Amino acid sequence: MKGVILAGGLGTRLMPCTKITNKHLLPVYDRPMVHYPLRCLVNAGIDEVLLVTGGNFAGDFLQLLGNGKEFGLKDLHYTYQEGEGGIADALRLADDFADGGPIAVVLGDNIVERSIKPAVDAYRRQGGGARILLKQVPDPQRFGVPVFDGERIVRIEEKPREPRSHFAVTGIYFYDHQVFDMIGTLKPSDRGELEISDVNNMYLERDQLEWSELTGWWTDAGTWPSLLRASNLVAESGANKSE
Protein backbone atom coordinates (compact mmCIF):
# COMPACT_ATOMS: atom_id res chain seq x y z
CA MET A 1 0.00 0.00 0.00
CA LYS A 2 1.20 3.49 -0.89
CA GLY A 3 0.48 6.69 1.01
CA VAL A 4 -0.79 10.07 -0.16
CA ILE A 5 -0.61 13.30 1.84
CA LEU A 6 -2.83 16.14 0.63
CA ALA A 7 -1.14 19.42 1.54
CA GLY A 8 -2.43 21.89 -1.06
CA GLY A 9 -4.87 24.76 -0.77
CA LEU A 10 -4.33 28.37 0.19
CA GLY A 11 -4.98 28.09 3.93
CA THR A 12 -7.15 31.20 4.02
CA ARG A 13 -8.48 30.37 7.51
CA LEU A 14 -4.94 30.79 8.84
CA MET A 15 -4.29 34.22 7.38
CA PRO A 16 -2.14 36.30 7.73
CA CYS A 17 0.52 33.64 8.39
CA THR A 18 -0.35 31.81 5.18
CA LYS A 19 0.55 34.91 3.18
CA ILE A 20 4.18 33.86 3.63
CA THR A 21 4.05 30.07 3.84
CA ASN A 22 1.89 27.01 3.17
CA LYS A 23 -0.30 26.21 6.18
CA HIS A 24 1.15 22.68 6.38
CA LEU A 25 4.55 24.22 7.12
CA LEU A 26 3.28 26.11 10.16
CA PRO A 27 4.48 24.73 13.50
CA VAL A 28 2.46 22.34 15.61
CA TYR A 29 4.31 22.48 18.92
CA ASP A 30 7.96 21.87 17.96
CA ARG A 31 7.83 20.74 14.32
CA PRO A 32 6.15 21.60 11.02
CA MET A 33 2.58 20.37 10.62
CA VAL A 34 3.41 18.13 7.63
CA HIS A 35 5.73 16.02 9.78
CA TYR A 36 2.74 14.51 11.58
CA PRO A 37 0.94 12.91 8.61
CA LEU A 38 4.31 11.65 7.37
CA ARG A 39 4.97 9.98 10.72
CA CYS A 40 1.41 8.66 10.73
CA LEU A 41 2.00 6.77 7.49
CA VAL A 42 5.50 5.59 8.36
CA ASN A 43 4.38 4.30 11.76
CA ALA A 44 1.69 2.29 9.95
CA GLY A 45 4.30 0.57 7.80
CA ILE A 46 3.88 2.66 4.63
CA ASP A 47 7.21 3.71 3.15
CA GLU A 48 6.31 5.12 -0.29
CA VAL A 49 4.46 8.44 -0.18
CA LEU A 50 3.21 11.10 -2.59
CA LEU A 51 2.89 14.67 -1.29
CA VAL A 52 0.31 16.76 -3.15
CA THR A 53 0.90 20.46 -2.58
CA GLY A 54 0.12 23.77 -4.24
CA GLY A 55 0.19 27.54 -3.85
CA ASN A 56 3.21 29.83 -3.92
CA PHE A 57 5.38 27.93 -1.45
CA ALA A 58 5.35 24.40 -2.86
CA GLY A 59 9.12 24.38 -3.27
CA ASP A 60 9.60 24.80 0.46
CA PHE A 61 8.41 21.22 1.04
CA LEU A 62 11.35 19.88 -0.97
CA GLN A 63 13.78 21.94 1.08
CA LEU A 64 12.18 20.73 4.32
CA LEU A 65 11.56 17.05 3.53
CA GLY A 66 14.06 16.21 0.79
CA ASN A 67 13.76 12.61 -0.34
CA GLY A 68 12.10 11.51 2.90
CA LYS A 69 14.91 9.21 4.02
CA GLU A 70 15.17 10.81 7.47
CA PHE A 71 11.57 9.75 8.10
CA GLY A 72 12.20 6.15 7.09
CA LEU A 73 10.62 6.47 3.65
CA LYS A 74 11.80 4.44 0.71
CA ASP A 75 10.53 7.11 -1.70
CA LEU A 76 8.93 10.53 -1.30
CA HIS A 77 7.27 11.89 -4.44
CA TYR A 78 5.80 15.34 -5.11
CA THR A 79 3.07 16.72 -7.35
CA TYR A 80 1.38 20.12 -7.69
CA GLN A 81 -2.31 21.02 -7.45
CA GLU A 82 -3.34 24.17 -9.29
CA GLY A 83 -5.91 26.26 -7.45
CA GLU A 84 -8.28 25.04 -4.74
CA GLY A 85 -10.49 22.36 -6.27
CA GLY A 86 -11.14 20.39 -3.10
CA ILE A 87 -9.85 17.19 -1.56
CA ALA A 88 -11.06 14.92 -4.35
CA ASP A 89 -9.51 17.19 -6.97
CA ALA A 90 -6.16 16.93 -5.20
CA LEU A 91 -6.47 13.18 -4.81
CA ARG A 92 -6.95 12.52 -8.51
CA LEU A 93 -3.37 13.71 -9.06
CA ALA A 94 -2.27 10.47 -7.36
CA ASP A 95 -3.68 8.21 -10.10
CA ASP A 96 -0.36 7.40 -11.80
CA PHE A 97 1.43 7.13 -8.46
CA ALA A 98 -1.09 4.56 -7.17
CA ASP A 99 -0.39 2.40 -10.24
CA GLY A 100 -3.57 0.39 -9.77
CA GLY A 101 -2.93 -0.46 -6.11
CA PRO A 102 -4.55 0.61 -2.83
CA ILE A 103 -3.72 3.91 -1.17
CA ALA A 104 -3.87 5.39 2.31
CA VAL A 105 -4.77 9.08 2.17
CA VAL A 106 -4.07 11.54 4.99
CA LEU A 107 -4.98 15.22 4.94
CA GLY A 108 -1.93 17.31 5.71
CA ASP A 109 -3.50 19.04 8.71
CA ASN A 110 -4.59 15.84 10.50
CA ILE A 111 -2.80 14.82 13.67
CA VAL A 112 -3.39 11.59 15.56
CA GLU A 113 -2.13 10.35 18.89
CA ARG A 114 -1.93 6.63 18.12
CA SER A 115 -0.93 4.44 15.19
CA ILE A 116 -3.42 3.83 12.39
CA LYS A 117 -1.83 0.43 11.69
CA PRO A 118 -4.90 -1.48 12.99
CA ALA A 119 -7.00 0.30 10.36
CA VAL A 120 -4.39 -0.40 7.67
CA ASP A 121 -4.48 -4.09 8.59
CA ALA A 122 -8.29 -4.09 8.60
CA TYR A 123 -8.36 -2.56 5.13
CA ARG A 124 -5.93 -5.14 3.82
CA ARG A 125 -8.21 -7.89 5.15
CA GLN A 126 -11.16 -6.09 3.57
CA GLY A 127 -9.55 -6.66 0.19
CA GLY A 128 -10.86 -3.61 -1.70
CA GLY A 129 -13.41 -0.83 -1.67
CA ALA A 130 -12.97 1.97 0.85
CA ARG A 131 -12.50 2.37 4.58
CA ILE A 132 -12.81 5.64 6.49
CA LEU A 133 -11.73 6.52 10.02
CA LEU A 134 -14.24 8.14 12.36
CA LYS A 135 -13.93 9.96 15.66
CA GLN A 136 -16.54 11.34 18.05
CA VAL A 137 -16.16 15.12 18.32
CA PRO A 138 -18.05 17.99 20.01
CA ASP A 139 -18.39 19.96 16.73
CA PRO A 140 -19.21 17.46 13.95
CA GLN A 141 -20.79 20.20 11.82
CA ARG A 142 -17.27 21.23 10.80
CA PHE A 143 -16.71 17.91 9.04
CA GLY A 144 -18.27 15.18 7.00
CA VAL A 145 -20.74 13.38 9.27
CA PRO A 146 -21.89 9.76 8.89
CA VAL A 147 -25.57 8.87 9.11
CA PHE A 148 -26.05 5.45 10.71
CA ASP A 149 -28.59 2.68 10.49
CA GLY A 150 -27.44 0.64 13.47
CA GLU A 151 -23.70 0.09 12.95
CA ARG A 152 -23.93 0.60 9.19
CA ILE A 153 -23.27 3.94 7.53
CA VAL A 154 -25.99 4.78 5.02
CA ARG A 155 -24.80 8.23 3.99
CA ILE A 156 -22.20 10.89 4.69
CA GLU A 157 -23.33 14.50 4.89
CA GLU A 158 -20.78 17.25 4.26
CA LYS A 159 -20.69 19.93 7.01
CA PRO A 160 -24.38 19.59 7.95
CA ARG A 161 -26.01 22.35 9.98
CA GLU A 162 -27.79 19.71 12.07
CA PRO A 163 -25.48 16.68 12.35
CA ARG A 164 -27.23 13.32 12.66
CA SER A 165 -24.41 11.76 14.68
CA HIS A 166 -21.53 12.91 16.87
CA PHE A 167 -18.96 11.27 14.61
CA ALA A 168 -16.70 13.16 12.23
CA VAL A 169 -15.12 11.63 9.17
CA THR A 170 -11.46 12.28 9.87
CA GLY A 171 -9.07 13.11 7.08
CA ILE A 172 -7.76 9.55 6.83
CA TYR A 173 -9.10 7.29 4.08
CA PHE A 174 -8.25 4.01 2.34
CA TYR A 175 -9.25 3.44 -1.28
CA ASP A 176 -8.81 0.97 -4.08
CA HIS A 177 -8.24 2.12 -7.67
CA GLN A 178 -11.96 2.68 -8.30
CA VAL A 179 -11.57 6.01 -6.54
CA PHE A 180 -10.02 7.68 -9.57
CA ASP A 181 -12.86 6.66 -11.88
CA MET A 182 -15.34 7.97 -9.31
CA ILE A 183 -13.56 11.31 -9.03
CA GLY A 184 -13.77 11.63 -12.80
CA THR A 185 -17.59 11.64 -12.60
CA LEU A 186 -17.90 14.28 -9.85
CA LYS A 187 -19.51 17.67 -10.30
CA PRO A 188 -18.38 20.64 -8.18
CA SER A 189 -20.44 21.26 -5.06
CA ASP A 190 -22.00 24.58 -4.08
CA ARG A 191 -18.59 25.43 -2.63
CA GLY A 192 -17.08 24.96 -6.10
CA GLU A 193 -15.08 21.92 -4.98
CA LEU A 194 -14.99 18.21 -5.71
CA GLU A 195 -16.08 16.78 -2.37
CA ILE A 196 -14.51 13.68 -0.88
CA SER A 197 -17.86 12.97 0.82
CA ASP A 198 -19.36 12.42 -2.64
CA VAL A 199 -16.67 9.82 -3.33
CA ASN A 200 -17.39 8.05 -0.05
CA ASN A 201 -21.10 8.06 -0.82
CA MET A 202 -20.39 6.39 -4.16
CA TYR A 203 -18.62 3.59 -2.33
CA LEU A 204 -21.59 3.37 0.04
CA GLU A 205 -23.97 3.00 -2.91
CA ARG A 206 -21.88 0.04 -4.06
CA ASP A 207 -21.86 -1.40 -0.51
CA GLN A 208 -18.07 -1.17 -0.53
CA LEU A 209 -17.33 1.18 2.36
CA GLU A 210 -16.33 0.09 5.88
CA TRP A 211 -15.25 2.16 8.86
CA SER A 212 -13.00 2.07 11.90
CA GLU A 213 -13.02 4.31 14.96
CA LEU A 214 -9.76 6.02 15.84
CA THR A 215 -8.35 5.39 19.29
CA GLY A 216 -6.60 8.15 21.17
CA TRP A 217 -7.15 11.78 20.36
CA TRP A 218 -7.41 13.24 16.87
CA THR A 219 -7.61 16.80 15.61
CA ASP A 220 -7.23 18.79 12.46
CA ALA A 221 -5.10 21.94 12.57
CA GLY A 222 -6.69 24.02 9.83
CA THR A 223 -8.10 26.85 11.98
CA TRP A 224 -6.53 28.96 14.70
CA PRO A 225 -8.45 27.20 17.52
CA SER A 226 -7.67 23.73 16.16
CA LEU A 227 -4.02 24.63 15.52
CA LEU A 228 -3.69 25.72 19.15
CA ARG A 229 -5.50 22.58 20.29
CA ALA A 230 -3.17 20.40 18.21
CA SER A 231 -0.06 22.04 19.68
CA ASN A 232 -1.36 21.63 23.21
CA LEU A 233 -2.32 17.98 22.66
CA VAL A 234 1.09 17.17 21.23
CA ALA A 235 2.89 18.98 24.03
CA GLU A 236 0.84 17.28 26.74
CA SER A 237 0.96 13.76 25.30
CA GLY A 238 4.46 13.60 23.91
CA ALA A 239 3.05 12.43 20.56
CA ASN A 240 5.90 14.27 18.85
CA LYS A 241 8.24 11.69 20.38
CA SER A 242 6.46 8.75 18.71
CA GLU A 243 9.23 8.05 16.24
N, C-alpha and C positions, 0 to 999 in steps of 0.2 A: 504494500500500500504506500502511495506517495502522499505528501502533505502539501496543502496550499494555504498560504496566509494572505488575506485580503487587507491591504494597507494603503488603499487609494483614497480618493475623496479630498475635499478641500478643508474639512475640519472647521466649518464656520461656527459651530457651537463653542469652539475653544479660541475664538478671536479674543484679543489681538495677537496672542502668541503664535497662532498659525499663519500670521502674515510673514513670519520669518523662518518657519520650519514646518514639516509635515507633522500632524498631530501624533503619529505613531513613534515619533522621535522625542516627544516630550518625556520628562522623567516621571516614573512611578516609583516613589521612594528613592532608591539609589542606582537605578539603571533605566535605560530608555524603554519605553512601553513595548516596542517590538520584540525585545528580548523574551518577554513572557510567553507569547504564543510559540516562539521558536522552542523554548524549553519545554512547553507543553507537548509539542509533537515529538521532540527527541526523547523525552521521558516515557513516551508511549511506544518507543521502538521504531519510530519513523525517521529515516536518515536521508531522504531525498525530498527536497522542499522547493516549491516555487513561491516567490514573493511577488504579488501583484501590487504595484504602487502607481502613483500618478502625481499630478500637480507640478509645482516649480522646483521641488526639492528632492526629486526622485534619486538623483545621483548621490545624495547624502547616505542612502542606505548602503550603497556599495562601499563607501568609505568606512562606514560603521561596521558592517557585517562581513565584508570581503567574500571569501568563498565558503564561509560557514564552518570551516574546520574546527575553530575554537569551541564551537557548540556541539561537536560530535557528529556533524553532518557529513555524509558522503559527497553530496552535491547540493549547492544552493543556486537556484536559477532565478532570473529576474524577468519581468515583463511589465509593460506600461499601459495603464488605462487612461484613455483620453476623456476628459470631462468627468461628470458625476452621473453615471447611468444606473446606479444601484448595485446591490450585492450580486444579483444574478448576472448583470452585465459584466462585472469584473470577473466573475467565475468562468464565464465562457472563454476567457483568454487562456484558460488552463487546458483546453481541449487537447492540443498537441502534446503537452507535457504529460497528461494522464495516459496517453498512448493505449487507450482501451481498457485500462485497469481501474480499480477503485481508488477513491481519494478521500482523505480526511481534510476538511476545510475548517479553518479557524479565523474568525475576524480579528484584525490586528489590535483591537482595543479590548479584547477579552482576556481576563486574568482569572485563573483557577487556583485553588489551594492544593488540590490533590490530583494524582495522575488520572488521565482519561484512559489508561490502558485497559481497564475492564470493559469500557464501551468499545474500544478497538477490537478486543477479542470477541465481544458479542456480535459485532458487525461481521467479523470474519466467519463466525458460525452461521450467521444469517444467510450468507452466500449471495447477496445481491440486494437490489432495491436501495432504500435509504434508511438511515437511522439518525434521529435528532436527539440532542441532550436538553433536558428540561431542568428547571430549578424553580422552587417556590420563592416568590419575591413579594415585597409589600406594594410595588408599583407596576403591576403587569401591563398596564396600559401603555407603557413606554416601548413595549416589545411585541413580537408575534406571540399570540396566546392560543394554546390548544383548547378545543372544545371536546369534552369527553362524553362517551357513552359507556359507563362503567370504567374499565381500564383501557378502553380502545379510543384512540383519537379519531374523531370523525371530520374535523375541519380545523384549520388554523386561521385565525383572524389577525390581520396586521394592525397593530396599535389601536385596538378597539376602545371607544369611549367608556363602554361598560363591559369590562372583561368577564368572561363566563367561567374562568377558573383563576386560581392564584399562581398558576405556573407561567413562566416565561420560556420561550424558545431561546436558548442561549445561542451565541454565535459559534457553535461547534456542530458540524454536520458531517455525515458520511454518505457518499453517493457512489453508485455504479455509473457506467458510461452513458446510460440513458439520459443523465442530467443535461448533457449538452444538446441533445435533440429537443428536450423539453424547453430549454432556454430559447432555442431558435423559434419557438412558436409563441413566445410571450409578447403581450402588448404592454406598453408603459401604463403604469397606474396613474391615479390622479396626481400623484407627486411627481410624475414624469420619469419614474424609475422602473426598472425591471425587478419585481419583488421576489425575494427568495421564498416568501410564504406561498406564492403562486406555484413555484416549483414543488414545494413540499405537498401542497394540495393535489398536484398531479400524481405524485406517488401515492397519496392516500386514495385517490380514485381508482388506482390500479391495485389497491390493497397490498402495497409494497413498502410501507413505511412503518418502522418500529421506533420505540423510544427507550431511553435510559434516563434515570434521574441522577444528576451530579451529586456526589458526596462532597462534604467540605463547603467552604464558601466559594461564591462566584460573583464577579461584578464585571460590568463593562467600565470603560474609562473615557467615554466620549463626551461627557459634559463636565463642567467644573465640579459639581457636587460628587459625581461618580469618580472623577479623577482623584479628588481628595480622599474619598472612601477607599479607593484602591490602594493608595499610598499608605493609608493608616492600617488597612488589613495586612498588607505585606510587612510593614514594620512590626506589627504586633505578633504576627504568626511566624515570622522568619521564613516565609515562602520563597523569598529571594535567595535562600541558601539551599534550595532543593537540589541543585546540581551536585 
